[in-house]
């Protein structure tokens, strides 16, 4: 690693030269750094907004799952068998499916050896359970914070290996040049703002882009508030994407962002809707949509392990609950709460489905209230909210249907290298390889496998410096000049605040580009999105240049996503995965809903 400076229009810009630059410090990026060291690449630098600011270390669920090859008992599992599970979920390349399955055990054992306490029996077998879209028992978990513990273990290893980390960095531009060998584009580095809002540049032989999912695109999101994502930077640099319409959405609490899956639903809390003040006019709003109280409560129970919204489970299934919450919060402008203190009106265990009653009986949870059942089945679920100053023993928990995971993203090959920008490796959620219906926890495995693959490819194919210093510095100088011009234009413009700009595209994305989609809404949203982008491309809010530049790439990303959604519906994809496509000519999927709820099936 070496340092130098350049000067543009009287402004000095520090430049750091490094062999491999890792952007992002979630579980995927951290493992890539560790594996690069293991493969003999010592000149590595991680740049990040903060080791404790990404999704991996700040998110989880009732029981956060890690998906792996079966390593217990007599279950005859094998990489090709596991790959078939991935492939059957749709939009998953067979080669990638096989790679992720083949390296699954290796990646998992590496985490175990770093001290991640995955459960095992007295004989050392790693016990598993069956998760969603899983025909076997490949899933494992260490509780609600599996990915957090992975990050902690990997951070310890990064520190032990002496890998440098620069925190407080906001990447504002990715740099590319033409490859002299074949005329294609190659990644050369990045420009960032430090925590004092000063610009700095990085030039690198290789860039590992591990920035997580697009959390900042949505108004209602379960992504941590500190995580916005940066896929827009890669899209602006010309990197190809794939499967952008494929995402997961589900119900989550909004005051503290957390998936309300698992036992939160299985204890069958009371769902209430209130006026916008959060107190007046409380109503158990779901009752009119079900033939009986028992059916309603049984569907709530099913949401526990059918948590992601799934269009196939809307008609006669538990995803009708998500629709009803959406109607209250988005269409009616009300607020929805889960009340664990009180049973739903006329609650009766004997009216539940056989599945729900059997489960609660075996759990010894036939108790008088939802909170009593939760204390019996999962007391840690109560403590988790207490840790965030929310006492669900007495305080109703506000929820909404939120964006949770983007299954699409940037297009990478079987070594996780961008398919059209050489020397750029896309790891973790930002890699668009996660299919439509993937087993729960598969994304954590994918991120770890990607670290192994990228590191091995770099160490064996990209270990030498081939990037021209002159072309790299020229790209930096050109970008520096353009950014200085953008800042100058912002200082003299009369623009909305950066908060207003962000609210505009987040509202648009949640309204037209989330789990409820229609050609009508998208045909309005797409030109609006590009109009906002054209304005932000020219200038932003001078009061906070860092957040304004973040808005620029997020706005570009949301326009690309909306364009992809519109194309998908125009091509007749219809409802798929975690989204439904509304159409006046479609089929009404629930007799109690208005006529607007006609959908086009996949």
ChimeraX attribute file (.defattr): number of C-alpha atoms within 10 A of each C-alpha:
attribute: neighborCount
match mode: 1-to-1
recipient: residues
	/A:1	12
	/A:2	8
	/A:3	11
	/A:4	10
	/A:5	12
	/A:6	15
	/A:7	12
	/A:8	13
	/A:9	8
	/A:10	7
	/A:11	11
	/A:12	13
	/A:13	18
	/A:14	14
	/A:15	20
	/A:16	18
	/A:17	20
	/A:18	21
	/A:19	21
	/A:20	28
	/A:21	26
	/A:22	25
	/A:23	26
	/A:24	29
	/A:25	32
	/A:26	32
	/A:27	30
	/A:28	32
	/A:29	30
	/A:30	29
	/A:31	29
	/A:32	29
	/A:33	31
	/A:34	24
	/A:35	21
	/A:36	23
	/A:37	19
	/A:38	15
	/A:39	16
	/A:40	13
	/A:41	19
	/A:42	18
	/A:43	17
	/A:44	23
	/A:45	23
	/A:46	22
	/A:47	22
	/A:48	26
	/A:49	22
	/A:50	17
	/A:51	21
	/A:52	17
	/A:53	20
	/A:54	27
	/A:55	26
	/A:56	27
	/A:57	21
	/A:58	20
	/A:59	19
	/A:60	22
	/A:61	17
	/A:62	20
	/A:63	17
	/A:64	22
	/A:65	27
	/A:66	23
	/A:67	27
	/A:68	27
	/A:69	25
	/A:70	25
	/A:71	18
	/A:72	18
	/A:73	10
	/A:74	7
	/A:75	11
	/A:76	10
	/A:77	15
	/A:78	12
	/A:79	19
	/A:80	15
	/A:81	14
	/A:82	23
	/A:83	22
	/A:84	15
	/A:85	20
	/A:86	28
	/A:87	21
	/A:88	16
	/A:89	16
	/A:90	15
	/A:91	20
	/A:92	23
	/A:93	16
	/A:94	17
	/A:95	13
	/A:96	22
	/A:97	24
	/A:98	20
	/A:99	19
	/A:100	28
	/A:101	27
	/A:102	19
	/A:103	20
	/A:104	23
	/A:105	19
	/A:106	16
	/A:107	21
	/A:108	20
	/A:109	13
	/A:110	15
	/A:111	20
	/A:112	15
	/A:113	10
	/A:114	14
	/A:115	15
	/A:116	21
	/A:117	15
	/A:118	19
	/A:119	15
	/A:120	14
	/A:121	9
	/A:122	6
	/A:123	7
	/A:124	10
	/A:125	13
	/A:126	17
	/A:127	18
	/A:128	23
	/A:129	14
	/A:130	15
	/A:131	20
	/A:132	15
	/A:133	14
	/A:134	18
	/A:135	11
	/A:136	17
	/A:137	19
	/A:138	27
	/A:139	24
	/A:140	25
	/A:141	20
	/A:142	16
	/A:143	18
	/A:144	18
	/A:145	20
	/A:146	25
	/A:147	26
	/A:148	22
	/A:149	21
	/A:150	25
	/A:151	27
	/A:152	21
	/A:153	21
	/A:154	27
	/A:155	20
	/A:156	14
	/A:157	17
	/A:158	20
	/A:159	12
	/A:160	10
	/A:161	14
	/A:162	12
	/A:163	18
	/A:164	14
	/A:165	17
	/A:166	14
	/A:167	18
	/A:168	18
	/A:169	23
	/A:170	23
	/A:171	24
	/A:172	22
	/A:173	25
	/A:174	26
	/A:175	24
	/A:176	23
	/A:177	19
	/A:178	15
	/A:179	16
	/A:180	12
	/A:181	6
	/A:182	7
	/A:183	9
	/A:184	13
	/A:185	20
	/A:186	23
	/A:187	28
	/A:188	29
	/A:189	30
	/A:190	25
	/A:191	23
	/A:192	21
	/A:193	20
	/A:194	18
	/A:195	13
	/A:196	9
	/A:197	14
	/A:198	12
	/A:199	23
	/A:200	20
	/A:201	27
	/A:202	24
	/A:203	26
	/A:204	27
	/A:205	25
	/A:206	25
	/A:207	28
	/A:208	29
	/A:209	27
	/A:210	30
	/A:211	28
	/A:212	31
	/A:213	26
	/A:214	25
	/A:215	25
	/A:216	26
	/A:217	27
	/A:218	26
	/A:219	19
	/A:220	26
	/A:221	28
	/A:222	27
	/A:223	29
	/A:224	21
	/A:225	15
	/A:226	15
	/A:227	19
	/A:228	22
	/A:229	25
	/A:230	28
	/A:231	28
	/A:232	26
	/A:233	22
	/A:234	24
	/A:235	18
	/A:236	17
	/A:237	16
	/A:238	14
	/A:239	22
	/A:240	17
	/A:241	24
	/A:242	17
	/A:243	24
	/A:244	19
	/A:245	27
	/A:246	24
	/A:247	25
	/A:248	22
	/A:249	25
	/A:250	26
	/A:251	26
	/A:252	26
	/A:253	21
	/A:254	17
	/A:255	12
	/A:256	17
	/A:257	19
	/A:258	24
	/A:259	27
	/A:260	22
	/A:261	22
	/A:262	21
	/A:263	21
	/A:264	25
	/A:265	25
	/A:266	24
	/A:267	29
	/A:268	30
	/A:269	25
	/A:270	23
	/A:271	27
	/A:272	22
	/A:273	23
	/A:274	20
	/A:275	17
	/A:276	14
	/A:277	9
	/A:278	15
	/A:279	10
	/A:280	10
	/A:281	12
	/A:282	16
	/A:283	13
	/A:284	15
	/A:285	15
	/A:286	19
	/A:287	16
	/A:288	12
	/A:289	17
	/A:290	17
	/A:291	10
	/A:292	13
	/A:293	19
	/A:294	18
	/A:295	16
	/A:296	23
	/A:297	29
	/A:298	24
	/A:299	24
	/A:300	27
	/A:301	28
	/A:302	21
	/A:303	27
	/A:304	20
	/A:305	15
	/A:306	21
	/A:307	23
	/A:308	28
	/A:309	27
	/A:310	24
	/A:311	23
	/A:312	18
	/A:313	15
	/A:314	17
	/A:315	13
	/A:316	12
	/A:317	17
	/A:318	26
	/A:319	24
	/A:320	25
	/A:321	22
	/A:322	23
	/A:323	18
	/A:324	16
	/A:325	24
	/A:326	22
	/A:327	14
	/A:328	20
	/A:329	20
	/A:330	14
	/A:331	10
	/A:332	11
	/A:333	13
	/A:334	19
	/A:335	22
	/A:336	28
	/A:337	22
	/A:338	22
	/A:339	22
	/A:340	26
	/A:341	18
	/A:342	20
	/A:343	19
	/A:344	21
	/A:345	10
	/A:346	9
	/A:347	17
	/A:348	12
	/A:349	17
	/A:350	10
	/A:351	17
	/A:352	20
	/A:353	17
	/A:354	11
	/A:355	12
	/A:356	21
	/A:357	18
	/A:358	12
	/A:359	14
	/A:360	18
	/A:361	13
	/A:362	9
	/A:363	12
	/A:364	12
	/A:365	19
	/A:366	17
	/A:367	15
	/A:368	12
	/A:369	20
	/A:370	26
	/A:371	25
	/A:372	19
	/A:373	24
	/A:374	24
	/A:375	17
	/A:376	15
	/A:377	18
	/A:378	17
	/A:379	14
	/A:380	14
	/A:381	21
	/A:382	17
	/A:383	15
	/A:384	16
	/A:385	16
	/A:386	13
	/A:387	9
	/A:388	10
	/A:389	11
	/A:390	17
	/A:391	15
	/A:392	19
	/A:393	19
	/A:394	12
	/A:395	13
	/A:396	21
	/A:397	23
	/A:398	19
	/A:399	25
	/A:400	23
	/A:401	28
	/A:402	29
	/A:403	27
	/A:404	24
	/A:405	23
	/A:406	25
	/A:407	27
	/A:408	25
	/A:409	28
	/A:410	26
	/A:411	22
	/A:412	25
	/A:413	16
	/A:414	18
	/A:415	22
	/A:416	27
	/A:417	26
	/A:418	26
	/A:419	18
	/A:420	17
	/A:421	24
	/A:422	20
	/A:423	23
	/A:424	29
	/A:425	30
	/A:426	34
	/A:427	34
	/A:428	30
	/A:429	28
	/A:430	28
	/A:431	33
	/A:432	25
	/A:433	28
	/A:434	30
	/A:435	23
	/A:436	24
	/A:437	25
	/A:438	22
	/A:439	24
	/A:440	20
	/A:441	21
	/A:442	20
	/A:443	23
	/A:444	23
	/A:445	24
	/A:446	27
	/A:447	28
	/A:448	28
	/A:449	28
	/A:450	30
	/A:451	29
	/A:452	24
	/A:453	22
	/A:454	24
	/A:455	29
	/A:456	21
	/A:457	17
	/A:458	22
	/A:459	17
	/A:460	12
	/A:461	9
	/A:462	16
	/A:463	17
	/A:464	11
	/A:465	12
	/A:466	10
	/A:467	19
	/A:468	14
	/A:469	14
	/A:470	9
	/A:471	14
	/A:472	21
	/A:473	18
	/A:474	13
	/A:475	19
	/A:476	28
	/A:477	17
	/A:478	12
	/A:479	18
	/A:480	24
	/A:481	15
	/A:482	12
	/A:483	18
	/A:484	15
	/A:485	14
	/A:486	19
	/A:487	20
	/A:488	14
	/A:489	16
	/A:490	20
	/A:491	16
	/A:492	12
	/A:493	14
	/A:494	12
	/A:495	16
	/A:496	12
	/A:497	16
	/A:498	23
	/A:499	13
	/A:500	12
	/A:501	19
	/A:502	23
	/A:503	17
	/A:504	17
	/A:505	26
	/A:506	22
	/A:507	15
	/A:508	25
	/A:509	24
	/A:510	21
	/A:511	20
	/A:512	22
	/A:513	28
	/A:514	25
	/A:515	29
	/A:516	20
	/A:517	23
	/A:518	22
	/A:519	18
	/A:520	12
	/A:521	16
	/A:522	24
	/A:523	14
	/A:524	12
	/A:525	22
	/A:526	23
	/A:527	14
	/A:528	15
	/A:529	24
	/A:530	18
	/A:531	13
	/A:532	17
	/A:533	21
	/A:534	13
	/A:535	12
	/A:536	23
	/A:537	16
	/A:538	14
	/A:539	24
	/A:540	30
	/A:541	26
	/A:542	22
	/A:543	12
	/A:544	13
	/A:545	19
	/A:546	25
	/A:547	18
	/A:548	24
	/A:549	25
	/A:550	22
	/A:551	29
	/A:552	27
	/A:553	24
	/A:554	26
	/A:555	28
	/A:556	23
	/A:557	24
	/A:558	26
	/A:559	26
	/A:560	20
	/A:561	24
	/A:562	25
	/A:563	21
	/A:564	20
	/A:565	25
	/A:566	23
	/A:567	15
	/A:568	17
	/A:569	19
	/A:570	12
	/A:571	9
	/A:572	12
	/A:573	14
	/A:574	20
	/A:575	23
	/A:576	20
	/A:577	24
	/A:578	24
	/A:579	22
	/A:580	25
	/A:581	23
	/A:582	24
	/A:583	20
	/A:584	13
	/A:585	10
	/A:586	16
	/A:587	15
	/A:588	19
	/A:589	16
	/A:590	16
	/A:591	11
	/A:592	12
	/A:593	15
	/A:594	9
	/A:595	15
	/A:596	13
	/A:597	21
	/A:598	19
	/A:599	23
	/A:600	22
	/A:601	17
	/A:602	13
